[in-house]
């Protein structure tokens, strides 16, 4: 009987691993296909069955697209926009989530409920309002104009509030007993304890800003200020018959995000676990 249970358990375990491997291959299929196309120059990929593995490897696409496009300039634009957006999101989310979790004031639950209710509004519906606001502030065609509309995220505020709820009240009380101000308690005592949640915000916003292309195209008049994703979309028509160039440019743009996620996934899981626990 015991041996039969062990065999049944082993069978289910093997079956689960097989299903997970198949699911992983299915999910990574488009990425592998894109990588394969980027390594096979001079082919119309839509005229033949998709090849997951390249028939031969040639990095000519990467060299040619790097020379054709001003990649260092677009990478610089992307880094500046991403850093500005991440810093503003972290600061504003932490400063908003802390009072909603710690302070007791009239209307706190109402304010929090209204913030959560805005999450059902599609972001695309606010593009016109954002455009008019940025133009009224004379921030059009600037990095700040790209960053400001998404500098505050309700999800990030919710995440930080849930994380701050897990912090013991004694820590805040000990700071008050030592005569520390509320800002000093928040800065020196509370924030070091919520680093995993901050890492989650940083990771999500890095991916969001790095891959953003609709809003930068709308607000930026000068293509030289485009981030990498928008630049690839803008130049897509010039590569209409060279799919290898498009694939190579896309691979160059997504590789940094993959490396960032691989090196920060530990903090990502810890931050989400802490927020769910709260």
matplotlib code that plots the C-alpha trace (Angstrom):
import matplotlib.pyplot as plt

x = [0.0, 2.8, 4.7, 1.6, 1.2, 4.8, 4.6, 1.4, 3.0, 6.0, 3.8, 1.9, 5.2, 6.6, 3.4, 3.4, 7.0, 6.2, 3.2, 5.2, 8.0, 5.5, 3.9, 7.3, 8.2, 4.8, 5.3, 8.9, 8.0, 7.6, 10.8, 12.8, 11.2, 12.2, 15.8, 15.9, 14.8, 17.4, 20.2, 19.1, 19.5, 17.9, 14.9, 11.2, 10.1, 6.4, 6.9, 8.2, 7.1, 8.4, 11.8, 12.3, 16.0, 18.1, 19.5, 22.7, 23.9, 24.9, 25.1, 25.0, 21.5, 22.6, 25.7, 23.7, 20.7, 23.1, 24.8, 21.6, 19.9, 21.4, 21.0, 23.2, 21.0, 17.8, 19.2, 20.2, 16.7, 15.2, 17.5, 16.7, 13.0, 13.1, 15.2, 13.0, 9.8, 11.1, 12.4, 9.1, 6.9, 8.9, 8.9, 5.2, 4.0, 5.9, 4.8, 1.1, 0.9, 2.5, -0.2, -3.0, -1.6, -0.4, -2.3, -5.8, -7.7, -11.3, -12.1, -9.0, -11.0, -13.0, -9.8, -8.3, -11.6, -11.6, -8.0, -8.8, -11.9, -9.8, -8.1, -11.1, -10.6, -8.6, -5.4, -6.0, -9.1, -6.8, -4.4, -6.3, -6.5, -2.8, -1.8, -3.8, -2.3, 1.3, 0.9, -0.6, 2.4, 4.7, 6.3, 5.6, 8.5, 10.4, 11.4, 9.4, 6.3, 6.7, 7.1, 4.7, 1.3, 2.4, 4.5, 1.7, 0.4, -2.6, -1.3, 2.0, 0.2, -1.9, 1.2, 3.1, 0.0, -0.3, 3.4, 3.4, 0.5, 2.9, 5.4, 5.0, 3.6, 6.4, 9.0, 7.2, 6.5, 10.2, 11.1, 8.7, 10.1, 13.5, 12.1, 12.3, 10.0, 7.5, 9.6, 12.7, 10.8, 9.5, 12.9, 15.3, 13.1, 10.3, 11.7, 14.7, 12.1, 10.1, 12.9, 11.4, 8.2, 10.2, 12.1, 8.8, 7.8, 11.2, 11.0, 7.5, 8.1, 11.4, 9.6, 6.8, 8.9, 11.4, 8.7, 6.5, 5.9, 2.3, 2.6, 6.1, 5.0, 2.0, 3.9, 7.3, 7.6, 11.3, 12.0, 15.5, 14.0, 12.1, 12.8, 14.0, 10.5, 9.0, 12.1, 11.7, 8.0, 8.8, 11.4, 9.4, 8.3, 11.9, 12.5, 9.3, 11.1, 13.9, 12.4, 15.8, 16.6, 13.3, 13.9, 17.5, 16.4, 13.6, 16.0, 18.4, 15.6, 14.2, 17.5, 18.1, 14.6, 15.3, 18.5, 16.9, 14.1, 16.5, 18.6, 15.7, 13.1, 14.0, 13.0, 10.0, 8.6, 9.4, 7.7, 4.6, 4.5, 4.7, 1.9, -0.4, 0.3, -0.8]
y = [0.0, 2.4, 1.6, 2.2, 5.6, 6.4, 5.4, 7.4, 10.4, 10.1, 9.7, 12.9, 14.7, 13.7, 14.6, 18.0, 18.7, 17.7, 20.0, 22.9, 22.4, 22.3, 25.5, 27.2, 26.3, 27.6, 30.9, 31.4, 30.4, 34.0, 35.1, 32.1, 32.8, 36.5, 35.5, 33.0, 35.6, 38.2, 35.7, 34.8, 37.9, 38.3, 36.2, 36.9, 35.1, 35.1, 33.3, 30.1, 28.1, 29.8, 28.5, 28.3, 27.5, 29.3, 27.3, 29.4, 32.1, 35.5, 38.7, 40.9, 42.1, 43.5, 45.3, 46.8, 48.0, 49.5, 51.4, 52.5, 53.7, 56.0, 53.4, 55.1, 58.2, 56.2, 54.2, 57.4, 58.8, 55.5, 55.5, 59.1, 58.6, 55.3, 56.7, 59.7, 57.6, 55.0, 57.6, 59.6, 56.5, 55.2, 58.6, 59.4, 55.8, 55.7, 59.1, 58.4, 54.8, 55.6, 58.0, 55.9, 52.9, 54.6, 57.9, 58.0, 60.9, 61.6, 60.3, 58.0, 55.0, 57.2, 58.5, 55.0, 53.7, 56.5, 55.8, 52.1, 52.9, 54.8, 51.5, 50.5, 53.5, 52.5, 54.4, 55.1, 57.2, 59.8, 60.4, 63.6, 65.0, 64.2, 65.8, 69.0, 69.2, 68.7, 71.3, 73.7, 73.2, 73.9, 70.5, 69.1, 67.6, 67.0, 64.0, 65.3, 65.5, 61.8, 60.9, 63.0, 61.4, 58.0, 59.3, 58.2, 54.7, 53.6, 50.0, 51.2, 53.2, 50.1, 47.9, 50.3, 50.7, 47.0, 46.7, 49.5, 47.8, 44.9, 47.1, 46.8, 49.9, 49.6, 50.8, 54.1, 54.5, 54.0, 56.7, 59.1, 58.3, 59.3, 62.6, 61.9, 63.7, 61.9, 62.4, 61.0, 58.0, 57.3, 57.9, 56.2, 53.5, 52.5, 52.7, 50.3, 47.7, 47.9, 47.5, 44.4, 46.3, 49.2, 46.7, 45.5, 49.0, 49.7, 46.5, 47.1, 50.7, 49.9, 47.5, 50.0, 53.0, 51.0, 49.5, 52.6, 53.9, 55.3, 58.2, 59.3, 59.4, 61.5, 64.1, 64.2, 66.2, 65.5, 61.8, 62.3, 62.3, 59.0, 56.1, 52.9, 51.2, 54.3, 54.7, 51.1, 51.7, 55.0, 53.4, 50.3, 51.4, 51.8, 48.1, 46.9, 44.3, 43.5, 41.5, 40.5, 44.2, 44.6, 41.4, 42.5, 45.9, 44.4, 41.9, 44.8, 46.6, 43.7, 42.1, 44.7, 44.1, 40.4, 40.8, 43.3, 40.8, 37.8, 39.7, 41.2, 38.4, 37.5, 40.9, 40.8, 37.7, 38.9, 42.2, 40.7, 38.1, 40.9, 42.9, 39.9, 39.0, 42.6]
z = [0.0, 1.0, -2.2, -4.3, -2.8, -3.4, -7.1, -7.5, -5.9, -8.2, -11.2, -10.4, -9.7, -13.1, -14.9, -13.2, -14.3, -17.8, -17.9, -16.5, -19.0, -21.9, -20.5, -20.2, -23.8, -25.0, -23.1, -24.3, -27.9, -29.2, -27.5, -29.0, -32.4, -32.2, -31.2, -34.0, -36.6, -35.3, -36.0, -39.5, -41.7, -45.2, -44.6, -44.9, -41.7, -42.6, -45.9, -44.2, -41.1, -37.9, -36.8, -33.1, -33.6, -36.1, -39.1, -38.8, -36.5, -37.8, -35.7, -38.8, -38.0, -34.6, -36.1, -39.0, -36.9, -34.3, -37.0, -38.7, -35.6, -33.0, -30.3, -27.7, -27.9, -27.6, -24.7, -22.9, -23.4, -22.0, -19.0, -18.1, -18.4, -16.5, -13.6, -13.2, -13.3, -10.8, -8.3, -8.4, -8.1, -5.1, -3.3, -3.9, -3.2, 0.1, 1.2, 0.3, 1.6, 5.0, 6.3, 4.9, 6.9, 10.1, 10.8, 12.1, 10.5, 9.5, 6.0, 5.7, 4.5, 2.1, 0.6, 0.2, -1.3, -3.9, -4.8, -5.3, -7.3, -9.9, -10.8, -12.8, -15.2, -18.3, -18.6, -22.3, -21.5, -19.7, -22.5, -23.7, -20.2, -19.6, -22.9, -22.2, -18.6, -19.8, -22.5, -20.0, -17.8, -20.8, -20.3, -23.8, -25.7, -22.5, -20.3, -17.4, -19.6, -20.4, -16.7, -14.8, -15.9, -14.5, -11.6, -9.2, -9.3, -7.3, -7.3, -5.8, -3.1, -2.3, -2.2, 0.2, 2.4, 2.9, 3.6, 6.1, 8.0, 8.7, 10.5, 14.3, 16.0, 18.7, 16.1, 15.6, 19.3, 20.1, 17.6, 19.3, 22.7, 21.4, 20.2, 16.5, 14.1, 12.0, 8.9, 10.6, 11.8, 8.3, 6.7, 9.1, 10.9, 8.6, 5.0, 5.7, 6.7, 3.5, 1.0, -0.7, -1.5, -2.8, -5.0, -6.4, -7.3, -8.9, -10.9, -12.2, -13.1, -14.8, -17.0, -17.6, -18.5, -20.5, -22.7, -23.0, -26.5, -26.9, -24.5, -25.6, -29.2, -28.2, -26.1, -27.8, -31.0, -31.5, -32.4, -31.1, -27.6, -28.0, -25.7, -27.2, -27.6, -29.3, -31.5, -32.8, -33.5, -35.2, -37.5, -38.1, -41.5, -42.6, -41.8, -43.4, -45.5, -43.2, -40.3, -39.0, -38.2, -36.4, -34.4, -33.6, -32.4, -30.3, -28.7, -27.8, -26.1, -24.1, -22.9, -20.2, -18.7, -18.6, -16.8, -14.3, -13.5, -13.1, -10.6, -8.6, -8.7, -5.1, -3.8, -6.1, -4.4, -0.9, -1.5, -2.9, -0.1, 2.5, 0.9, 0.6, 4.2, 5.2]

ax = plt.figure().add_subplot(projection="3d")
ax.plot(x, y, z, "-o")
ax.set_aspect("equal")
plt.show()
